[in-house]
Amino acid sequence: MPSRGASVLRDYIVLSSATIASQGLTFAAIAYLARVLGVAAFGDVALAQAIVLYFKLLSDLGLEMLGTKQVAADRGAARFTVGRFLAWRSVHAAAAMALLLGLLAIVPGTTRLEWLLALYALSLVPTAWLLEWAHVGLEQMAPVAASRLLSAAVNAALVFAVVRSSREIAAVPIAFTAGLAASAIMLLVLFGRRHRWPVLSARADWWRGAVGQALPMGLAFITIQVYYSFGTVFLGFMEDSRAVGLYAAPQKVVLFLAGLAALFGTALYPRMVTLWHEGARPGFERLMAGAVRTTVLAAIPIAVGGALLARPLVVALFGEAYVEGIPAFQLMIWSIVTIFGNAPFAYALLATGRQKQYLAAVVGGAAVNVACNLLLIPRLHLAGAALATLCSEVVVFVLIYRSARAVT
C-alpha cells in the first residue's frame, strides 16, 4: 500500500498533468482570441468572465468545499451527500442566474458587454452539476483530470472552429458553457456507475445547517475573487475595455500558475481531513512540512524566470499588441511566491474547521486590494492594479500563516 505522502504526490501528478494539458488548450484558445478579437473586445470578454464569476461564487456559497469535506469524512454515504448538495446547488444557480439576468434587464440600452454577461450566465447551470468536488473527496483524481481535459478540448475546438473576428464574439461564452456541460455530464455518469446515482434531496433544515457551515468559506472565496478581479473591473470602470485587455491577457499566465498551487492544495485537502479526523497529528505535521518545502522551492524560480522573460512570453502568447501590459506582468508574477507558499497553510485551516480564520485573512487581503486599487490605478494605471494584487497577496499570506501555526 502506498504511503500517504506518495498518494498525495500521485494525486497531484495526475491532476497537475491534466491541468497543464487542459490549460495548454485553454491558453491556445486565449492567445487565439486575443489576436483575432483585438484588445478591446478581448477586454470585454475578460470583464464579463470576472463579473459572472462573482455570481458563480454567490451561487455556491462554499457548498463545494463543504461537500468535499463531508464526502471525504463519510464515503459510504456519498450518493446521499452528493444528492443533497446537487439539489441545493441547482437552486442557488437558478437564483444567481435570475438575479444577473434581472439586473441586465433593468439596465437601459444594450452593449456588447451586457450580451456577453447574459450568455456567460448560462454557464451557471452546468457549473452547479459539476461533480469535481465529490470525486476529489473520494480521492478519485483521474475522473477530475479527464473532465478538465474534456472541458478545455470542447471549449478550444469550438473557439477555433467558429471565432474568426470580433463579429463572432458571442461564440466565446457559448463554447465555455458547452465545455462545462460536457464535463458535468461525464463526471455525473462516472459517479453514478461507481456509487449509484445521487439521491436528490432539498430539505430546508439540512440547507440551513449546511449553509451555516459553508458560508465562511463561501464568503472567503467571494472575497478572494475581489483581490483577483477587482483591478480588472475597476480598470474597466476607470479607463476602457482596451486597458482591461492589456491587463487581463498577461494576468492569465499568473492565474494559470496560481491554479497549480490550488491543485496541490486540492490534492492535499482530503488527506488532511482524514489525518485530522483520525487524530494523527504527527502525520498531519509531516505532510504540511513537506508541502511547504515543495511549494516554496517551486515558486521562487517561477517568479524570477517570469520577471526576466516577461516580454518574449507575453509577445509569444498574445502578440505585440499587448506589450503595454508587460510592466504589470513583471510586478504581478511575484505574487506567485506568496500564492504557492500560502496554499498548504490555507488548506490546513479549512481541513481543521478553521473557516472563520481563513475568512478573516482573505477579508483583510481584499480590503487592502480595494484600497490599493482605488489609490494606485488612477495614478499608475495597469501597474497600479498589479501592485494592488501583490500587496493583498502578501497580507493574506501573513494572516493565514499566523492562524495556521496553531495547527502545525
JOFEN-V862274 format. One record per pair of residues at least 6 apart in sequence whose ideal C-beta (glycine too) atoms are under 6 Angstrom apart, sorted by the first residue. I is the first residue (numbers start at 1). J is the second residue. D is the distance in Angstrom with one decimal. If there is no record, write none. Layout:
i->I j->J d->D
i->I j->J d->D
This chain:
i->4 j->271 d->5.9
i->8 j->267 d->5.5
i->8 j->268 d->5.9
i->8 j->271 d->5.3
i->11 j->141 d->4.5
i->11 j->267 d->4.2
i->12 j->264 d->5.5
i->12 j->267 d->4.1
i->14 j->141 d->4.5
i->14 j->142 d->5.9
i->14 j->145 d->5.2
i->15 j->141 d->5.1
i->15 j->145 d->5.6
i->15 j->263 d->5.0
i->15 j->267 d->5.9
i->16 j->263 d->5.3
i->18 j->145 d->3.1
i->18 j->148 d->5.3
i->18 j->149 d->5.4
i->19 j->148 d->6.0
i->19 j->263 d->5.6
i->21 j->149 d->5.9
i->22 j->148 d->4.4
i->22 j->149 d->5.0
i->22 j->152 d->3.6
i->23 j->256 d->5.1
i->25 j->152 d->4.1
i->25 j->153 d->5.9
i->25 j->156 d->4.3
i->26 j->152 d->5.1
i->29 j->156 d->4.4
i->29 j->159 d->4.5
i->30 j->252 d->5.5
i->31 j->317 d->4.8
i->31 j->318 d->5.8
i->33 j->42 d->6.0
i->34 j->42 d->5.0
i->34 j->249 d->5.2
i->34 j->318 d->4.4
i->35 j->319 d->5.2
i->36 j->165 d->5.8
i->37 j->166 d->5.0
i->38 j->166 d->5.9
i->39 j->242 d->4.9
i->39 j->245 d->3.9
i->39 j->321 d->5.5
i->40 j->241 d->4.3
i->40 j->242 d->4.7
i->41 j->166 d->4.1
i->41 j->169 d->5.7
i->42 j->245 d->4.3
i->43 j->241 d->3.7
i->43 j->242 d->5.9
i->43 j->244 d->3.5
i->43 j->245 d->3.2
i->44 j->112 d->5.5
i->44 j->113 d->5.0
i->44 j->116 d->6.0
i->44 j->241 d->5.0
i->45 j->172 d->5.5
i->46 j->244 d->5.6
i->46 j->248 d->3.5
i->47 j->236 d->4.8
i->47 j->244 d->5.2
i->48 j->116 d->3.9
i->48 j->117 d->5.1
i->48 j->120 d->5.3
i->50 j->229 d->4.0
i->50 j->232 d->4.9
i->50 j->233 d->5.8
i->52 j->120 d->4.2
i->53 j->225 d->5.8
i->54 j->225 d->6.0
i->55 j->96 d->4.5
i->55 j->100 d->5.0
i->56 j->127 d->5.8
i->57 j->221 d->5.2
i->57 j->222 d->4.7
i->57 j->225 d->5.8
i->58 j->96 d->5.3
i->59 j->92 d->4.1
i->59 j->93 d->4.6
i->59 j->96 d->3.7
i->59 j->124 d->5.8
i->61 j->211 d->5.9
i->61 j->214 d->5.7
i->61 j->215 d->6.0
i->61 j->218 d->3.6
i->62 j->214 d->3.4
i->62 j->215 d->5.9
i->62 j->217 d->3.4
i->62 j->218 d->3.0
i->63 j->85 d->5.7
i->63 j->89 d->5.8
i->63 j->214 d->5.0
i->64 j->133 d->4.5
i->65 j->217 d->4.8
i->66 j->213 d->5.7
i->66 j->214 d->4.1
i->67 j->85 d->4.3
i->67 j->133 d->5.0
i->68 j->133 d->4.6
i->68 j->136 d->5.3
i->68 j->137 d->4.2
i->69 j->273 d->5.7
i->70 j->81 d->5.2
i->71 j->78 d->5.3
i->71 j->81 d->5.5
i->71 j->134 d->5.5
i->71 j->137 d->3.1
i->72 j->137 d->4.2
i->72 j->270 d->4.3
i->72 j->273 d->4.7
i->75 j->138 d->6.0
i->78 j->195 d->5.1
i->79 j->195 d->5.1
i->79 j->196 d->5.2
i->79 j->198 d->5.2
i->79 j->199 d->5.8
i->80 j->199 d->5.3
i->82 j->134 d->4.9
i->82 j->198 d->4.2
i->83 j->198 d->3.7
i->83 j->199 d->4.0
i->83 j->200 d->4.7
i->83 j->201 d->5.5
i->84 j->201 d->4.9
i->84 j->206 d->5.8
i->86 j->198 d->5.6
i->87 j->200 d->4.6
i->87 j->201 d->5.8
i->87 j->202 d->4.2
i->88 j->207 d->5.3
i->89 j->128 d->4.3
i->90 j->128 d->4.9
i->93 j->124 d->4.5
i->93 j->125 d->5.9
i->93 j->128 d->3.7
i->96 j->124 d->5.6
i->97 j->121 d->5.0
i->97 j->124 d->4.7
i->100 j->121 d->4.8
i->101 j->121 d->5.9
i->104 j->114 d->5.4
i->104 j->118 d->5.7
i->116 j->173 d->6.0
i->119 j->173 d->3.9
i->120 j->173 d->4.3
i->122 j->177 d->5.0
i->123 j->176 d->5.9
i->123 j->177 d->4.3
i->123 j->180 d->5.6
i->126 j->180 d->4.1
i->126 j->181 d->4.2
i->126 j->184 d->4.4
i->127 j->180 d->6.0
i->129 j->184 d->4.4
i->130 j->184 d->4.7
i->131 j->187 d->4.2
i->131 j->188 d->5.9
i->131 j->191 d->5.4
i->132 j->144 d->5.1
i->135 j->143 d->4.9
i->135 j->144 d->5.0
i->136 j->266 d->5.9
i->137 j->270 d->5.8
i->139 j->270 d->5.3
i->143 j->187 d->5.9
i->143 j->190 d->4.9
i->147 j->183 d->4.2
i->147 j->186 d->5.4
i->147 j->187 d->5.0
i->150 j->182 d->5.3
i->150 j->183 d->5.3
i->150 j->186 d->5.9
i->151 j->179 d->3.9
i->151 j->180 d->5.9
i->151 j->183 d->3.9
i->154 j->178 d->5.4
i->154 j->179 d->4.1
i->154 j->182 d->4.8
i->155 j->175 d->4.9
i->155 j->176 d->5.5
i->155 j->179 d->3.6
i->158 j->175 d->3.6
i->159 j->175 d->5.0
i->162 j->168 d->5.6
i->162 j->171 d->4.2
i->163 j->171 d->5.2
i->216 j->355 d->3.8
i->216 j->356 d->5.2
i->216 j->359 d->4.5
i->217 j->355 d->5.1
i->219 j->359 d->5.6
i->220 j->358 d->5.3
i->220 j->359 d->4.4
i->220 j->362 d->4.7
i->223 j->362 d->4.5
i->223 j->363 d->5.4
i->223 j->366 d->4.4
i->224 j->362 d->5.2
i->226 j->366 d->4.1
i->227 j->365 d->5.3
i->227 j->366 d->5.0
i->227 j->369 d->3.6
i->227 j->392 d->4.1
i->230 j->369 d->5.8
i->230 j->370 d->5.8
i->230 j->373 d->5.6
i->231 j->373 d->5.2
i->231 j->385 d->3.2
i->231 j->388 d->5.7
i->232 j->244 d->5.8
i->232 j->248 d->5.8
i->234 j->373 d->5.1
i->234 j->377 d->5.7
i->235 j->243 d->4.8
i->235 j->244 d->5.2
i->235 j->247 d->5.7
i->235 j->385 d->5.9
i->236 j->244 d->4.8
i->238 j->377 d->5.7
i->246 j->322 d->6.0
i->246 j->324 d->5.1
i->246 j->325 d->4.1
i->247 j->325 d->5.8
i->247 j->328 d->5.8
i->247 j->382 d->4.9
i->247 j->385 d->5.8
i->249 j->318 d->4.6
i->249 j->322 d->4.9
i->250 j->314 d->5.2
i->250 j->325 d->4.6
i->250 j->329 d->3.7
i->254 j->332 d->5.2
i->257 j->336 d->5.3
i->258 j->339 d->4.9
i->261 j->339 d->5.2
i->261 j->340 d->4.6
i->261 j->343 d->4.4
i->264 j->343 d->5.7
i->265 j->343 d->4.3
i->265 j->347 d->4.1
i->268 j->291 d->5.9
i->268 j->347 d->5.4
i->269 j->347 d->5.0
i->269 j->351 d->5.9
i->272 j->351 d->3.6
i->273 j->351 d->4.8
i->275 j->283 d->5.0
i->275 j->284 d->4.4
i->276 j->284 d->6.0
i->276 j->351 d->5.6
i->276 j->352 d->5.3
i->285 j->408 d->5.8
i->288 j->344 d->5.6
i->288 j->348 d->6.0
i->288 j->408 d->4.9
i->291 j->344 d->3.9
i->292 j->344 d->5.2
i->295 j->340 d->4.1
i->295 j->341 d->5.7
i->295 j->343 d->5.7
i->296 j->341 d->5.2
i->299 j->336 d->5.3
i->299 j->337 d->4.7
i->299 j->340 d->3.5
i->302 j->336 d->5.4
i->303 j->333 d->5.5
i->303 j->334 d->5.2
i->303 j->336 d->4.9
i->303 j->337 d->5.2
i->306 j->333 d->3.8
i->307 j->330 d->5.0
i->307 j->333 d->5.5
i->310 j->326 d->5.1
i->310 j->329 d->5.2
i->310 j->330 d->4.8
i->311 j->326 d->5.5
i->314 j->322 d->5.7
i->314 j->326 d->5.3
i->327 j->383 d->5.5
i->328 j->382 d->4.1
i->328 j->383 d->5.3
i->328 j->386 d->4.0
i->331 j->386 d->3.9
i->331 j->387 d->5.8
i->331 j->390 d->6.0
i->332 j->386 d->4.2
i->332 j->389 d->5.4
i->334 j->390 d->5.9
i->335 j->389 d->5.8
i->335 j->390 d->4.9
i->335 j->393 d->4.2
i->338 j->393 d->4.4
i->338 j->394 d->5.6
i->338 j->397 d->4.2
i->342 j->397 d->4.6
i->342 j->400 d->5.7
i->345 j->400 d->4.9
i->345 j->401 d->5.4
i->345 j->404 d->3.8
i->346 j->400 d->5.3
i->348 j->404 d->5.1
i->348 j->407 d->5.7
i->349 j->357 d->5.6
i->349 j->358 d->4.5
i->349 j->403 d->5.9
i->349 j->404 d->5.6
i->352 j->407 d->5.0
i->357 j->403 d->4.0
i->361 j->396 d->5.4
i->361 j->399 d->3.6
i->361 j->400 d->4.5
i->362 j->396 d->5.9
i->364 j->395 d->5.6
i->364 j->399 d->5.3
i->365 j->392 d->4.2
i->365 j->395 d->4.8
i->365 j->396 d->3.6
i->368 j->391 d->5.6
i->368 j->392 d->4.7
i->368 j->395 d->4.8
i->369 j->388 d->5.2
i->369 j->392 d->3.7
i->372 j->388 d->3.6
i->372 j->391 d->5.2
i->373 j->388 d->4.4
i->376 j->384 d->3.1
i->376 j->387 d->5.6
i->376 j->388 d->5.7
i->377 j->384 d->4.2
i->377 j->385 d->5.6
